[in-house]
Amino acid sequence: MNRVFKALADPSRRRILQLLRGGPLSAGDIARHFDLAKPTLSGHFAVLREADLVDQERQGTTILYRLKLSVLEEALSGLMDSMGIGQTDGAPMKRVIEGEN
């Protein structure tokens, strides 16, 4: 769980995860949304992979990234449980994370 929250601590990594909510994207597609050097973005991808928040798949010369929402849900649920916080209005955790009512 600590790796997940370390990964989420950086605004650029949170933005990458937001972009991936729309579906898989190549590293190049993600890079177009940032004014960061390639090595910096590669470092962010590595942290997200280490936290198991993204999957990567090579397709030829392209690397596609996919969000692993279940890992994020599990970490947030564990945090809420550890703090004794119940689910909002009895809504399942996935609905709370995705901002649905």
N, C-alpha and C positions, 0 to 999 in steps of 0.2 A: 504494500500500500504506500510506503514511503517513496518509492520510485515514481509512482503515479503522481503524487502531489509535488514532488520535485520537478517533474516534467511540466505540470500545470502551472508552476510558479512563474514561468516566462511568458510574457504576452505574445511573443512571436509563435511559440509552440501552441498556445491556445488558439491563435488565429489559424494555424495550420489545421488543427482539429475541426474548427468551424468550417473551413473550406471543404474538408473531407466528409462532413455531414451530408453534402450533396451527392456523394458517390466517389468512386475511385478517381484519382488524379495522378498524372505523371509528375515527377519532380520538377520538370520544366514548367508545367502549368501552374504548380504551386509557386515556383520562383517568381513568376510574373507579378505576383501580388506583393512582393517584397523588394525593398531596396537594400538587399544584403548580399555579401559576397557568397559565392558557391560553397567555399569551405565552412562558412558560418551556418548556412542552411543545412549542409551535410551533418554538421554537429547537432543541429536541432532534430533532424531525422533520426540520428543515432540515439539520442536521449528518448525520443518517442518510441523507438523500437525496443530499447532496453526496458522501458516501463510497460511494454506489451500493449501500448495504446494504438499502434498501427501495425498492419501487415504490409510487407512489400513483396511484389512479384515482378520478376524481370520478363519483359516481352521484347525479345530482340535486344535493341540497344536502349530501350525505354524501361524505366523503373516506375511501376504503378504503386501508389500507396492507398491503403484502405483503412478506415477508422474501425477500431474494435470497440464498439459502444459497450459491449457486455463488461469489459474490464473497467471502464469508467463507471458504469452503474454499480459494479461490485465495490469499488473503492469508496464511492460516495455513500453507499448503503452502510459499509463498514464504519465509516467516519460517523455517520448519524447514529448508528447503534452504539458506538463507543462513547458518544456524548449523551446518550439517553434521549435522543430526539426521535419522535415518532414520525411516521409518514404524514404528509400534509393531507388533511381531509380524507385519509384512508386511500388516497390515490396510489396506484402502483408506482414504484420508483422510476420506471422508464418514463411514465407520463410526467412526473415531476421534473426529471432531467430535461425532457424535450419541451417543457414549457406549456404543456397542455393542461387544461382545467378539467 
